[in-house]
Amino acid sequence: MINLEVRCVEKFMIQTKGLTKTFKKKKVVENLDLQIKEGEIYGFLGPNGAGKSTTIRMLLGLARPSSGTIEMFGKNLQDNKSFILKKTGSLVESPSYYGHLTAYENLEVLRRLLEIPKSRIDEVLSIVRLNREAKRPVKGFSLGMKQRLGIAAAMLGNPELLILDEPTNGLDPSGIHEIRELIRSLPKEHGTTVLVSSHLLSEIDLMATQLGIIAKGQLVFQNSIEEIRKKSMSRIGFHVNNPVEVKTLINSSHAVNEEGIVYVDYLADAKVAAMIDVIVSHKYEIYRVQEEKKSLEEIFLTITNGEASL
């Protein structure tokens, strides 16, 4: 009897190998190996000037790589550009539009170029929640509404892959929330894989399932958001009356901070209780015990060597 083992093969929507772009002898993108799976929201994160936009332009065929390869939908981009771009929607920088035309009319211009049914306009306006504003001239739209119209235009051809470069840049908190919720809905409700770039880890954390961090043109991290959290374990702080002596007593490897708090690496609850017993049994006073975690911003700065502030 033959034992047949069925294996689930992961499907990559985007896969680059050694992707490099050189400008005037300077490598702005260097040996980038991106792996973006079907159905993901992939957060492409990095400080301004790290190479995010250059990478995206190469993925969209707007810039030619100096070396390396790009595969999208399992096909080489250079040899299958027309096929790939028909399945890809994008919003790079600010969306272009005709201010005197309505939202519907702006999309109608694109629809004719794409040669798709008129019904698709109402569908995408509904997806980005602009159906009630369809007959308004775009010049009266808020910045957030214009960004949503840009995403509607990117989705007009019913793409399987959507690439968004800094889609929340310049928006107020309400506009950011609108775009974030829209992006989060796309894979589940419409089967769209999304690559979204940003320089703000706090924003990516609220919408992405996977994360790639680029710094000085190089990919320095690629995994899930949860994995990046694990890179910085919590620590336990004991605020005591004699921190120098307690530090020696509990064999802490951390420096005592200005508030007189002694830190140890993360411990389970039972071990924290045992350490408290040791401190108290030696007649030291404990004012409070606290658990501290590094913020996502601190982790980001550590990974990118502190080259940007969030």
C-alpha positions in Angstrom: 0.0 0.0 0.0 1.4 3.3 -1.0 1.3 6.1 1.7 0.6 9.3 0.0 1.4 12.4 2.1 -0.4 15.6 1.0 1.6 18.7 1.7 0.2 22.2 1.7 2.4 24.4 -0.6 2.5 28.0 0.4 1.6 30.4 -2.4 3.7 33.5 -2.6 2.1 36.5 -4.2 5.4 38.3 -4.2 8.9 36.8 -3.9 12.1 38.6 -4.5 15.6 37.3 -4.5 18.7 39.5 -4.1 16.7 42.5 -5.3 19.1 45.5 -5.6 18.8 49.0 -6.9 21.8 51.3 -7.3 21.7 55.0 -7.9 24.9 56.8 -8.7 27.0 54.0 -7.3 24.9 54.0 -4.0 22.8 50.9 -3.2 19.5 52.2 -2.1 18.0 48.7 -2.0 20.4 45.8 -1.4 19.8 42.0 -1.6 16.1 42.2 -0.7 14.4 38.8 -0.2 10.7 39.6 0.3 8.2 36.7 0.8 4.5 37.8 0.8 2.0 35.0 1.0 -1.5 35.0 -0.5 -4.2 36.5 1.8 -1.7 38.4 4.0 -1.6 42.1 4.9 2.1 42.6 4.7 3.4 45.7 6.5 6.5 47.1 4.8 8.1 49.2 7.5 11.1 51.5 7.6 12.3 55.0 8.3 11.9 57.6 5.6 14.6 57.1 3.0 15.1 53.4 3.9 14.2 52.2 0.4 10.5 51.4 0.7 9.2 53.5 -2.2 12.1 52.4 -4.5 11.2 48.8 -3.7 7.5 49.4 -4.5 8.4 51.1 -7.8 10.4 48.0 -8.8 7.5 45.7 -7.9 5.2 47.8 -10.1 7.7 47.9 -13.0 8.2 51.6 -12.7 11.9 51.1 -11.9 14.3 48.5 -13.2 16.3 46.5 -10.7 20.1 46.7 -10.9 20.2 43.0 -10.0 18.1 40.3 -8.5 14.7 38.9 -9.5 11.0 39.6 -8.8 8.3 36.9 -9.0 4.7 37.8 -8.6 1.9 35.3 -8.9 4.6 32.7 -9.4 5.8 34.4 -12.6 8.9 36.5 -13.4 7.9 40.2 -13.5 10.3 41.1 -16.3 8.9 38.4 -18.7 5.2 38.7 -17.6 4.7 42.4 -16.8 1.4 42.8 -18.6 -0.1 39.6 -17.0 1.1 40.6 -13.5 0.0 44.3 -13.6 -3.5 43.4 -14.7 -3.8 41.4 -11.4 -2.3 44.2 -9.3 -3.7 47.5 -8.1 -1.6 50.2 -6.6 -1.7 53.6 -4.8 1.7 55.3 -4.9 2.1 58.7 -3.3 -1.0 60.9 -3.6 -3.9 59.7 -5.9 -4.4 61.7 -9.1 -7.9 62.8 -9.9 -9.9 65.4 -11.8 -11.2 67.8 -9.2 -14.1 69.1 -11.2 -15.5 65.6 -11.9 -17.5 63.5 -9.4 -16.1 60.4 -7.7 -18.2 58.3 -10.1 -17.0 60.2 -13.2 -13.3 59.9 -12.1 -13.7 56.1 -11.9 -15.6 56.0 -15.2 -12.6 57.5 -17.0 -10.5 54.6 -15.6 -13.2 52.0 -16.3 -13.2 52.8 -20.0 -9.4 52.3 -20.1 -9.7 49.0 -18.3 -12.8 47.9 -20.3 -14.7 46.5 -17.4 -18.4 46.6 -16.6 -20.0 49.8 -15.2 -21.3 47.9 -12.3 -17.8 47.6 -10.9 -17.8 51.4 -10.1 -20.7 51.0 -7.7 -18.9 48.0 -6.2 -15.7 49.7 -5.4 -17.4 52.9 -4.2 -19.3 50.7 -1.7 -16.1 48.9 -0.6 -14.4 52.2 0.3 -17.7 53.6 1.7 -18.0 56.5 -0.8 -21.2 55.4 -2.5 -23.2 58.2 -0.8 -20.6 60.7 -2.1 -20.5 59.3 -5.7 -22.1 62.4 -7.3 -20.0 65.0 -5.4 -17.1 66.8 -7.2 -13.9 65.4 -5.8 -12.4 68.9 -5.2 -14.7 69.1 -2.2 -13.5 65.8 -0.7 -11.4 65.7 2.5 -7.9 64.2 2.3 -9.2 60.9 3.7 -12.0 60.7 1.2 -9.5 61.4 -1.6 -7.3 58.5 -0.3 -10.3 56.2 -0.2 -11.1 57.2 -3.8 -7.5 56.4 -4.8 -7.9 52.9 -3.2 -11.2 52.5 -5.1 -9.4 53.3 -8.3 -6.7 50.8 -7.5 -9.3 48.2 -6.9 -11.4 48.9 -10.0 -9.8 46.1 -12.0 -10.6 43.6 -9.2 -6.9 43.0 -8.4 -5.7 40.0 -6.4 -2.9 42.1 -5.1 -3.0 45.6 -3.8 0.1 47.7 -3.2 -0.3 50.8 -1.1 2.6 53.2 -0.4 2.1 55.2 2.8 -1.7 55.4 2.4 -2.3 57.1 5.8 0.4 59.8 5.3 -0.9 63.3 6.1 -4.3 62.1 7.3 -5.9 63.2 10.6 -6.8 60.5 13.2 -10.3 60.0 11.7 -8.9 59.5 8.2 -6.2 57.2 9.5 -8.9 55.1 11.2 -11.0 54.9 8.0 -8.1 53.7 5.8 -6.9 51.3 8.5 -10.3 49.6 8.8 -10.7 49.5 5.0 -7.3 47.7 4.6 -8.1 45.2 7.4 -11.3 44.2 5.6 -9.8 43.5 2.2 -8.3 40.0 2.6 -11.3 38.6 4.5 -14.1 40.2 2.6 -12.6 40.5 -0.9 -9.7 37.9 -1.0 -7.2 40.7 -1.7 -3.6 40.4 -0.6 -2.2 43.7 0.6 1.3 45.2 0.7 1.2 48.4 2.7 4.2 50.6 3.5 4.6 52.9 6.4 7.3 54.5 8.6 5.0 54.1 11.7 5.2 50.8 13.5 2.2 51.7 15.6 0.0 51.9 12.5 1.3 48.7 10.9 0.7 46.9 14.2 -3.0 47.7 14.0 -3.6 46.3 10.5 -0.8 43.9 9.3 -0.5 40.2 9.8 3.1 40.0 8.6 6.0 42.5 8.9 9.1 43.3 6.9 11.4 46.0 8.2 13.9 47.7 5.9 16.7 49.9 7.1 19.4 51.5 4.9 18.1 49.5 1.9 18.4 46.1 3.7 15.7 43.8 5.0 16.5 43.5 8.7 13.4 41.7 9.9 10.7 39.6 8.2 8.1 37.6 10.2 4.9 38.0 12.1 4.1 41.0 14.4 4.1 38.5 17.3 7.7 37.5 16.6 8.9 41.0 16.8 7.3 41.3 20.2 9.2 38.2 21.4 12.4 40.0 20.6 12.0 42.1 23.7 10.9 40.1 26.8 9.3 41.8 29.7 11.3 42.6 32.9 10.2 42.7 36.5 11.1 45.8 38.6 11.3 45.9 42.4 11.0 49.3 43.9 12.8 48.9 47.2 14.4 51.0 50.1 18.0 49.8 49.4 18.3 49.0 45.7 22.1 48.6 45.6 22.1 45.9 48.3 19.0 44.2 46.8 20.6 44.1 43.4 23.4 42.1 44.9 21.1 39.9 46.9 18.9 38.8 43.9 21.9 38.7 41.5 20.4 41.2 39.1 22.3 41.9 35.9 20.4 45.1 35.2 21.5 48.6 36.3 19.5 50.3 39.1 17.5 53.1 37.5 17.2 56.7 38.8 14.0 55.8 40.8 15.8 53.1 42.7 14.1 50.2 40.9 16.0 46.9 40.6 15.2 44.9 37.5 15.4 41.2 36.7 14.5 39.4 33.5 10.9 38.2 33.1 9.9 35.6 35.7 6.8 33.4 36.1 4.4 34.5 39.0 5.6 31.8 41.3 9.3 32.9 40.9 8.3 36.5 41.5 6.6 35.5 44.7 9.7 33.5 45.8 12.0 36.5 45.1 9.7 38.8 47.1 10.0 36.4 50.0 13.8 36.5 49.8 13.9 40.3 49.7 11.5 40.6 52.7 13.2 37.9 54.7 16.4 40.0 54.5 14.5 42.9 56.1 14.3 45.1 53.0 11.1 47.0 52.2 9.3 46.6 48.9 7.2 49.5 47.8 5.9 48.0 44.6 6.6 45.3 42.0 6.0 46.1 38.3 6.2 44.4 34.9 7.6 46.5 32.1 7.6 45.8 28.4 9.4 47.7 25.6 7.1 49.6 23.3 6.9 48.6 19.7 8.6 51.9 18.9 11.6 51.0 21.1 11.9 47.6 19.4 11.7 49.2 16.0 14.5 51.6 16.9 16.6 48.8 18.3 16.2 46.8 15.0 16.9 49.8 12.8 19.8 51.0 15.0 17.9 54.1 16.1 18.1 55.8 12.8 14.5 57.2 13.1 12.2 58.4 15.8 8.5 57.6 15.8 
